[in-house]
């Protein structure tokens, strides 16, 4: 028996995550498993047709991506942070969001070029955005996706753009990136004259401190984003606890009281 034949197929509730004989990196396999858990839950809740099936190459249909987004909107009840919580965060990070800020970015660019089907391009970008937001692998999947999909030369470097200031970016791009506290893969596609960007803010260097009243909205957005990521992790643990999982290691919980 060959080594290829000995590779077992990982499955979620009997649905294969890859073709027979294909060995995926552990983080890529876990990411596919998490997406499949969400896709199947969307079907159970009537948000996605039962006839929808995933491709063995890991691609998710546009309908499935939309259904998963609606599922998460329904399932993840993320409260708005209180003003007290925002003030405590601002007191601990007084210069975040200040003037003169710099950010270290990675991105995946889906370029809008003459003749391109913009609708299909957006669907592909939105599917990747969802996948990378759900990834919990230290950034390896983002770098892999940039090398595979990005139409920017930075794709060969995992999408790395390095440290940027406002003046280094197109104005419409800068408006989406600067003046907030967001860190991590942004929850939305960023539009620019070059196309659609999936953006990860890796680090921020603060500028001059601003009063709380000027950054309250941004601080609240950051705290809500952090709460959303934690809620997603807990939700995936609950889905894994109720699923039949073969060939992939996932954290699971059989109770909603996940900490």
N, C-alpha and C positions, 0 to 999 in steps of 0.2 A: 504494500500500500504506500502511495506517495505521501510526502508531507502535506501537499495541497489537499489531498483527499481527506486527510485527518482533521482538517480545520472544521470545527462544528459551526453550524449556523446559529447565530444569536437571534432570539425571537422575543416578541412581546405579545402575550396571549395568542401564540401560534403564528403571528405575522413576522416573516423574515425581515431582518434589518440589512442584509447584504447577500450577494450571491454565494452559492456554495464554493468553497475553496478560496475565498477572499479573506485576507487577514487585515483588519482595520486597526489603527492605533487605538489604545484604550479610550482616550478622551473623545475621539471621533465616534467610536462605537457608543459611548455613554450619551453623547449628544443626540445621535440618531434615536436611541432608546427613549430619551426624554421627549423628543418631538413626537415619536410614535405614541407614547402615553397620552399626550395632549390631543393628538389627532383622533385616537380611538374614543377618548372622553367626549370630544366634540360630536362624534357620531352618536354616542349613547344619549346625548342631550338634544339630539335632533337638529344640531346646527350644521351638520355635514351629511351628505347623502351616503347611504350604506354602500353604494357602489364605488365610492372613492377608495383607491388603493395607492399606497406609496410605491415609488420606483425603488428598485434594489440599489440604485446608485446614490440613494439618500435624498433625491429631489422630492419636494413637496408641491402638490398642485396648488394653483392660485386659490381655488375654492377652499382647500384645507388650511392654507395660511390665513385666509380671511376668517374661517370658522374658529381657528385657534385664538385669533385676536379677540373675537367676540366671546369665546369661552372664558378667556382670562379677564375680560372686562366684567363678566358676570361673577366669576369665582373669587377673584382677588379683591376683597373688601379692604381697601387701604384708607384709613382715616386721614384727614388733613391734620398736619402737625399743629399743635397749639402755639400761640404766640410765645408762651413761656419757653417751650422747647426751642423755638427759633431764636429767642434771645440768648438762651444758654449756648446754643451752637455758635452764634455770632460772637459771644464773649470769648469763646475758646478759639475762634478763628477770625480775629478782628480785621485782618487785611484781605481776606478772600473776597474776590469780586471787585477789588479796588482798581483805581486807574493805573495804567502801566502794566497790566497783567500780561503774562505770557503763558502759553499752553504747549504741551507736547502731545502731538496727535498721531493717530494712525487712521487711514481711511481705505475704503474700497470704492473706487469710482466706476459707476456705470455711465459711460459717456453717451450723450445725446448727439448723434451724428446724422447727416443727411440720409434719409431713407430708413432709419431705424424705426421699429415699431415701439413707440413710446409706452403704450399700454403693457406690452409684454415685458419691456425693460423694467417698468415700475414693479410689475408682479414679481420678477426675478429678484429685484433689489429688496422688496418688502419681505420676501421669503427668507432671504439671507439675513436681513435685519433681525427677524424673529429668531432665527437659529443662533445668531451670535449673541443676542441678548440673553438667551437661555443657557449659553455655554458657561461652564464653570471649570475652566481648565487652565487658568493662568494666562490666557491669551494665545495659546498655541493654535486654536482653530481660526482665530481672526487672521493670524499671519498666513496660514494655509489658504484661507479664502481670498486674501489679497493677491497672493501669487497666482491663484487659479482664475479669478474673475476680474481683477481691477484693470481698467484701461489707462491707469496712470503708471509712469515708469517706476514709481515708488512701490508698485506691487511686487517687484523682484526683491525688495527689502522688507517684505511683510507688511507693506502699506505705511511704513514709517515716514513721517513728514518732519520730524524733529521739533525743535522749539520754535514757535511762531508768535509774533505780536500782531496786533490788529492790522497794522499797515502792511504786513506780509501776505494778507489774504484778500481775495475779492470781497468787496463790501457786503454783498448779500450772504456770503459764506461767514464772514466775521460776525455778522449780526446774530447768527445762530449759535456761535461758539463762545463768544466773549460776553462778560457781564453777568454770568450765571455761576453757580457753584457745582454744576454737574461734572461728575467724574465717572468714567466707564463708557460702555457703548450707549450712545444717545438713543432715546426711545423713539426717535423719528428719523426719517430720511432728511438729509440736508440738501437743499436745492441750490445750485449755482449755475453760472453761465456755462460751466463745463459738463453738467449733468447731475446725476443723483449720487449722493455720497452716503455710505454707511460709515459713521465716524465714531472712533473711540478716543476719549480724552484720557490720556495716560497719567498726566500730572498737570498741576497748575502752579505757577509762580505768582504769588499775590503782588498786587501793586499797592498804592497808597490806600490806607484804611478809609472806609466810608461809614457814615453813621448807619445804625440799624435800619432806620426808616427807608433808606435808599436801597438796601439789599434784602429787605424782608421777603419780598416775593421770590427772589432767587434762593434764599436759604430754605424757604418752605418747599420749593420745588426739589431741592437736593434731598431734604429729609423724606419727602414723599417717595422719591426714586429709591432711596435706600430701603424704605419700608416695602416697596413693591418687590424688590429683589428678594428680600427675606420671605415675603408671602409666597412668591413663586416657588422658592426652594421648598417651603413647607408643603405646598400643594402637590408638587411633584413627588415628595416623599409619601404622601397619602395615596396618590395614584399607584405608585410602585408597590405599596403595601397591599393593595387590592388586586394586583396583576400577577399573572403567571409569567415569570421572567426566566429566560434561558440564555446562558452564554455571555451575560454582561452583568457587572456588579453595580448595583444602584443602592443608594440609601433608601430605606423604606420605613414607614411607620403605619401601625394599624389603629391609630387614634388621632383625632384632630388636635389633641393637645401636644403639638410638636413645638419644642423650644429651639 
